[in-house]
Amino acid sequence: MSTIGIIANPASGKDIRRLVSHATVIDNNEKVNILERIILGAQNFGVDKIYIMPDSYMMGYKVQEKLNLSQELKASVEVLDMKIKASPKDTEVAAQIMEEKKLGCVVVLGGDGTHRLAAKYLKTVPLIGVSTGTNNAYPQMLEGTTVGIAAAVISAQDYDASLSCRQDKIIEIYKNGEFIDICLMDAVISNEQYIGSKAIWDLSNIKKVIVSSCHPASIGFSAIVGVIKHIDEKDDFGAALEINSGNNKFMTPVSAGKVSEIISGDLELIEMNESIKWEFDFKGIIAVDGEREIVFNNGDLFEFKITRNGPVHVDVRKTMEAAVAQGFFKIKK
């Protein structure tokens, strides 16, 4: 049996950055439409069972109802039997269940933060990331039908997932010698002392940005490093950059429609499985993949380590190309 999972975050794309920038908004009705296209694409290429995370907007149930009414639903669709909290914990629980079920592939709809939460539990099940957040460096804007087909290819019994999947880099974060969290793309250290709104948007409080990968075409904090040096997902290193002090000045796109002047020190490369350490002499907060999560105090010792212990990330374009080469689209007699 070919199985996939879908995690769709109803809260993605609704943080403060919508109000202080010109970000695209993908509402929950459109997420339902994307879910429909994923399911239709997947079922037409051999997926038998689809598991969906429950949520407060009831997206999974709405998709079931719509596709049953149109008589288009062929695959078995099951909304996971789990108690929802309408919080980030739902993503973590759903990802853990899907990993335990050893599904063929999991599709995640959300922003960088949603994908980070899913990645903490998806250790072996391949992940397709679909951007429905505000500033997204990790997931991509992808068409749902194509995503569904790619998920079906990855889930096929005779497909070699290594042809189009990679083990992602992550930043492992240690506090006073104990592992506490990960981020997929960037960790941002600021001297703010209150979490408040999760998303960081005020650049003046930032001290340092640490990245696993970065590109000048991205939007967000990894782009601060990306306009200095492109660090590809394949590169066995990351980097750290001190900002709001130093002798370098440049412009960078930090949010949708917002280009800011940055002052920085010199770029510091971090080799794979190496780390940088910082004993803080001030209080503040660390944002992981754009969301303020980790509070620290004066005297805390932090370590930021680049590893390749991240999720198995599906390259959708390469998957579709491999599917063509293997005759996946041919109708078998």
MARBALUM-355576 format. One record per residue (C-alpha): residue number from 0; residue in one letter; x, y, z. Coordinates in Angstrom, 2 decimals. Layout:
BEGIN
PT   resi   resn         X         Y         Z
PT    NUM      a         X         Y         Z
...
//
This chain:
BEGIN
PT   resi   resn         X         Y         Z
PT      0      m      0.00      0.00      0.00
PT      1      s      1.28      3.47     -0.96
PT      2      t      0.73      6.05      1.81
PT      3      i      1.42      9.74      2.31
PT      4      g      0.71     12.28      5.06
PT      5      i     -0.24     15.96      4.94
PT      6      i      0.41     18.54      7.65
PT      7      a     -1.29     21.87      6.91
PT      8      n     -0.85     24.66      9.44
PT      9      p     -3.95     26.91      9.64
PT     10      a     -1.93     29.62     11.41
PT     11      s      0.86     29.97      8.82
PT     12      g      1.14     33.34      7.10
PT     13      k     -0.64     35.21      9.87
PT     14      d      2.20     36.66     11.97
PT     15      i      3.13     40.31     12.49
PT     16      r      5.26     40.45      9.34
PT     17      r      2.04     40.67      7.30
PT     18      l      1.40     44.00      9.00
PT     19      v      4.92     45.48      8.78
PT     20      s      5.73     44.35      5.23
PT     21      h      3.95     43.54      1.97
PT     22      a      3.79     39.77      2.32
PT     23      t      1.57     37.44      0.33
PT     24      v     -1.32     36.03      2.34
PT     25      i     -2.52     32.48      1.67
PT     26      d     -5.76     32.06      3.58
PT     27      n     -7.17     28.77      4.84
PT     28      n     -9.66     28.49      1.98
PT     29      e     -6.76     28.46     -0.45
PT     30      k     -4.95     25.89      1.73
PT     31      v     -8.02     23.66      1.37
PT     32      n     -7.77     24.09     -2.42
PT     33      i     -4.08     23.16     -2.31
PT     34      l     -4.92     20.07     -0.24
PT     35      e     -7.49     19.01     -2.84
PT     36      r     -4.94     19.28     -5.62
PT     37      i     -2.33     17.32     -3.64
PT     38      i     -4.81     14.51     -2.98
PT     39      l     -6.05     14.38     -6.58
PT     40      g     -2.51     14.35     -7.94
PT     41      a     -1.39     11.66     -5.51
PT     42      q     -4.34      9.30     -5.92
PT     43      n     -4.08      9.33     -9.70
PT     44      f     -0.53      8.02     -9.43
PT     45      g     -1.02      5.14     -7.05
PT     46      v     -1.42      6.52     -3.52
PT     47      d     -3.95      4.39     -1.65
PT     48      k     -4.07      6.06      1.79
PT     49      i     -3.65      9.68      2.86
PT     50      y     -3.39     10.83      6.47
PT     51      i     -4.13     14.48      7.33
PT     52      m     -3.38     16.40     10.52
PT     53      p     -6.58     17.67     12.21
PT     54      d     -6.79     21.42     12.80
PT     55      s     -9.10     24.09     14.17
PT     56      y    -10.25     25.13     10.68
PT     57      m    -11.13     21.48      9.89
PT     58      m     -9.30     21.57      6.57
PT     59      g     -9.01     17.78      6.30
PT     60      y    -12.74     17.27      6.80
PT     61      k    -13.60     20.05      4.32
PT     62      v    -11.42     18.43      1.66
PT     63      q    -13.06     15.04      2.27
PT     64      e    -16.53     16.58      1.96
PT     65      k    -15.76     18.54     -1.20
PT     66      l    -14.10     15.64     -3.02
PT     67      n    -16.80     13.19     -1.96
PT     68      l    -19.52     15.56     -3.20
PT     69      s    -17.75     15.90     -6.55
PT     70      q    -17.23     12.11     -6.61
PT     71      e    -13.52     12.61     -7.31
PT     72      l    -12.14     10.98     -4.17
PT     73      k    -10.70      7.53     -4.85
PT     74      a     -8.00      7.16     -2.19
PT     75      s     -8.81      6.54      1.47
PT     76      v     -8.40      9.79      3.41
PT     77      e     -8.10      9.69      7.19
PT     78      v     -7.84     12.66      9.54
PT     79      l     -5.53     11.60     12.35
PT     80      d     -7.22     10.69     15.62
PT     81      m     -5.42     13.12     17.92
PT     82      k     -6.51     15.82     20.33
PT     83      i     -5.69     19.22     18.88
PT     84      k     -4.48     22.16     20.93
PT     85      a     -4.62     24.76     18.12
PT     86      s     -0.93     25.38     18.79
PT     87      p      2.46     24.44     17.27
PT     88      k      2.27     21.23     19.32
PT     89      d     -0.25     19.85     16.79
PT     90      t      2.40     19.86     14.05
PT     91      e      4.87     18.05     16.30
PT     92      v      2.36     15.37     17.33
PT     93      a      1.18     14.80     13.76
PT     94      a      4.76     14.54     12.45
PT     95      q      5.62     12.05     15.19
PT     96      i      2.59      9.89     14.33
PT     97      m      3.42      9.98     10.63
PT     98      e      7.02      9.01     11.31
PT     99      e      5.87      6.10     13.47
PT    100      k      3.53      4.95     10.70
PT    101      k      6.53      4.94      8.31
PT    102      l      4.59      6.71      5.57
PT    103      g      6.06      6.96      2.10
PT    104      c      6.19     10.76      2.17
PT    105      v      4.86     13.71      4.19
PT    106      v      3.81     17.02      2.62
PT    107      v      3.97     20.05      4.92
PT    108      l      2.08     23.29      4.20
PT    109      g      3.36     26.20      6.24
PT    110      g      6.23     28.56      6.79
PT    111      d      9.77     28.03      8.04
PT    112      g      8.55     27.60     11.60
PT    113      t      6.03     24.88     10.70
PT    114      h      8.67     22.98      8.76
PT    115      r     11.13     23.24     11.64
PT    116      l      8.59     21.67     14.00
PT    117      a      7.85     18.84     11.56
PT    118      a     11.55     18.27     10.90
PT    119      k     12.18     17.61     14.59
PT    120      y     10.17     14.38     14.28
PT    121      l     10.44     13.36     10.61
PT    122      k     13.72     11.48     10.79
PT    123      t     13.34      8.92      7.98
PT    124      v     10.10      9.77      6.15
PT    125      p     10.83     12.06      3.14
PT    126      l      9.48     15.61      3.42
PT    127      i      8.05     17.91      0.73
PT    128      g      7.83     21.52      1.90
PT    129      v      5.15     23.81      0.46
PT    130      s      5.31     27.50      1.31
PT    131      t      2.14     29.01      2.77
PT    132      g      3.88     31.28      5.28
PT    133      t      5.03     34.90      5.32
PT    134      n      8.82     34.93      4.80
PT    135      n      9.93     31.49      3.68
PT    136      a     13.52     30.42      3.06
PT    137      y     13.05     26.65      3.48
PT    138      p      9.77     25.59      1.77
PT    139      q      9.04     26.54     -1.84
PT    140      m      5.99     27.84     -3.65
PT    141      l      4.82     24.67     -5.41
PT    142      e      1.69     23.71     -7.34
PT    143      g     -0.41     21.22     -5.38
PT    144      t     -1.07     18.77     -8.22
PT    145      t      2.66     18.45     -8.91
PT    146      v      3.35     18.03     -5.21
PT    147      g      0.82     15.21     -5.01
PT    148      i      2.35     13.44     -8.00
PT    149      a      5.87     13.85     -6.59
PT    150      a      4.70     12.44     -3.23
PT    151      a      3.23      9.46     -5.09
PT    152      v      6.53      8.87     -6.91
PT    153      i      8.53      9.02     -3.68
PT    154      s      6.07      6.63     -2.04
PT    155      a      6.16      4.09     -4.88
PT    156      q      7.63      0.73     -3.85
PT    157      d     10.05      0.56     -6.79
PT    158      y     11.34      4.16     -6.65
PT    159      d     14.83      4.88     -5.32
PT    160      a     14.30      7.99     -3.18
PT    161      s     18.04      8.74     -3.15
PT    162      l     17.68      9.89     -6.78
PT    163      s     15.90     13.07     -5.72
PT    164      c     16.19     13.41     -1.93
PT    165      r     18.88     14.91      0.27
PT    166      q     19.61     14.89      3.98
PT    167      d     19.28     18.52      5.00
PT    168      k     21.70     20.53      7.05
PT    169      i     20.44     21.94     10.33
PT    170      i     21.78     24.08     13.15
PT    171      e     21.78     22.20     16.45
PT    172      i     21.54     24.50     19.48
PT    173      y     23.04     23.62     22.87
PT    174      k     22.52     25.64     26.04
PT    175      n     25.01     25.17     28.88
PT    176      g     26.06     21.85     27.36
PT    177      e     22.54     20.45     26.78
PT    178      f     20.86     20.06     23.39
PT    179      i     17.69     22.17     23.32
PT    180      d     16.52     22.80     19.75
PT    181      i     17.22     22.94     16.01
PT    182      c     16.69     25.33     13.17
PT    183      l     16.62     24.54      9.47
PT    184      m     17.92     27.80      8.03
PT    185      d     18.83     30.47     10.54
PT    186      a     19.26     31.32     14.20
PT    187      v     19.01     35.01     15.07
PT    188      i     20.38     36.33     18.36
PT    189      s     18.79     39.52     19.67
PT    190      n     18.89     41.56     22.87
PT    191      e     15.10     41.69     23.11
PT    192      q     13.89     40.32     26.44
PT    193      y     10.23     39.57     25.74
PT    194      i      8.91     37.04     23.25
PT    195      g      5.63     38.88     22.54
PT    196      s      4.90     38.36     18.85
PT    197      k      6.88     35.28     17.76
PT    198      a      8.21     36.83     14.56
PT    199      i     11.24     39.11     14.61
PT    200      w     10.85     42.24     12.49
PT    201      d     12.98     44.93     14.21
PT    202      l     16.55     44.66     12.89
PT    203      s     18.02     47.12     15.40
PT    204      n     17.98     44.54     18.21
PT    205      i     19.83     41.80     16.33
PT    206      k     23.39     40.88     17.32
PT    207      k     24.25     37.85     15.19
PT    208      v     22.78     35.66     12.43
PT    209      i     23.86     32.01     12.03
PT    210      v     22.85     30.11      8.89
PT    211      s     23.04     26.57      7.57
PT    212      s     22.29     27.70      4.00
PT    213      c     21.55     31.05      2.41
PT    214      h     20.89     32.65     -0.97
PT    215      p     20.50     36.24     -2.15
PT    216      a     17.16     35.33     -3.76
PT    217      s     15.67     34.42     -0.37
PT    218      i     13.56     36.69      1.80
PT    219      g     14.32     36.80      5.50
PT    220      f     17.26     36.73      7.86
PT    221      s     19.27     34.13      5.96
PT    222      a     19.34     36.62      3.07
PT    223      i     21.44     38.95      5.26
PT    224      v     24.24     36.42      4.88
PT    225      g     23.10     35.37      1.40
PT    226      v     23.90     38.72     -0.19
PT    227      i     27.49     38.30      1.04
PT    228      k     27.98     34.64      0.15
PT    229      h     25.72     31.99     -1.37
PT    230      i     25.87     28.84      0.77
PT    231      d     24.17     25.94     -0.99
PT    232      e     22.36     23.05      0.67
PT    233      k     25.09     20.79     -0.72
PT    234      d     27.93     22.79      0.86
PT    235      d     29.42     21.18      3.94
PT    236      f     29.51     24.38      5.94
PT    237      g     27.36     27.18      7.29
PT    238      a     28.22     30.70      8.48
PT    239      a     27.80     33.33     11.19
PT    240      l     27.65     37.09     10.83
PT    241      e     27.67     39.79     13.51
PT    242      i     25.43     42.69     12.57
PT    243      n     24.74     46.21     13.81
PT    244      s     28.51     46.56     14.35
PT    245      g     31.53     46.37     12.07
PT    246      n     32.85     48.04      8.94
PT    247      n     30.76     46.43      6.17
PT    248      k     27.65     48.09      4.76
PT    249      f     25.23     46.58      2.27
PT    250      m     21.57     46.31      1.32
PT    251      t     19.47     43.17      1.76
PT    252      p     15.82     42.10      1.37
PT    253      v     14.75     41.09      4.89
PT    254      s     10.99     40.90      4.36
PT    255      a      8.49     41.21      1.53
PT    256      g      8.91     44.63     -0.08
PT    257      k     11.40     45.73      2.59
PT    258      v     15.05     46.32      1.67
PT    259      s     17.26     47.46      4.56
PT    260      e     20.76     48.80      5.04
PT    261      i     22.88     46.44      7.14
PT    262      i     26.11     47.06      9.04
PT    263      s     28.14     43.93      9.77
PT    264      g     31.44     42.42     10.73
PT    265      d     33.28     39.86      8.60
PT    266      l     31.68     36.56      7.65
PT    267      e     32.72     33.53      9.73
PT    268      l     32.37     30.11      8.07
PT    269      i     31.39     27.10     10.20
PT    270      e     32.50     23.72      8.87
PT    271      m     30.25     20.65      9.02
PT    272      n     30.06     19.15     12.54
PT    273      e     31.92     22.18     13.87
PT    274      s     30.35     24.83     16.06
PT    275      i     30.67     28.34     17.38
PT    276      k     30.28     29.10     21.07
PT    277      w     29.11     32.27     22.75
PT    278      e     28.90     33.02     26.46
PT    279      f     26.36     35.80     26.68
PT    280      d     27.04     38.95     28.68
PT    281      f     23.49     40.22     28.16
PT    282      k     19.91     38.94     28.28
PT    283      g     17.98     38.21     25.14
PT    284      i     16.08     35.87     22.84
PT    285      i     17.11     33.56     20.03
PT    286      a     14.77     33.26     17.06
PT    287      v     14.88     29.93     15.24
PT    288      d     13.78     30.06     11.61
PT    289      g     12.20     33.45     12.17
PT    290      e     10.31     32.79     15.42
PT    291      r     11.41     33.90     18.88
PT    292      e     11.65     30.78     21.00
PT    293      i     14.75     30.58     23.24
PT    294      v     15.27     32.95     26.15
PT    295      f     18.80     33.32     27.55
PT    296      n     20.36     35.14     30.50
PT    297      n     23.66     36.78     31.25
PT    298      g     26.28     34.02     31.66
PT    299      d     24.53     31.33     29.59
PT    300      l     26.86     29.43     27.25
PT    301      f     25.42     28.56     23.83
PT    302      e     26.80     26.36     21.08
PT    303      f     25.56     26.42     17.48
PT    304      k     26.60     23.35     15.50
PT    305      i     26.15     22.68     11.78
PT    306      t     25.22     19.04     11.08
PT    307      r     23.50     17.01      8.39
PT    308      n     20.98     15.52     10.82
PT    309      g     18.00     17.23      9.23
PT    310      p     14.98     15.77      7.43
PT    311      v     15.09     13.82      4.18
PT    312      h     14.09     16.65      1.84
PT    313      v     12.42     15.90     -1.51
PT    314      d     13.49     17.90     -4.55
PT    315      v     10.18     17.99     -6.46
PT    316      r     11.69     18.96     -9.83
PT    317      k     14.29     16.18     -9.68
PT    318      t     11.62     13.72     -8.58
PT    319      m      9.45     14.56    -11.59
PT    320      e     12.46     14.33    -13.93
PT    321      a     13.39     10.91    -12.50
PT    322      a      9.75      9.82    -12.87
PT    323      v      9.84     10.68    -16.57
PT    324      a     13.12      8.78    -17.02
PT    325      q     11.62      5.72    -15.33
PT    326      g      8.40      5.77    -17.35
PT    327      f      6.24      6.64    -14.36
PT    328      f      3.73      8.53    -16.52
PT    329      k      3.22      5.78    -19.09
PT    330      i     -0.06      3.92    -18.92
PT    331      k      0.68      0.28    -18.29
PT    332      k     -1.24     -2.23    -20.42
//
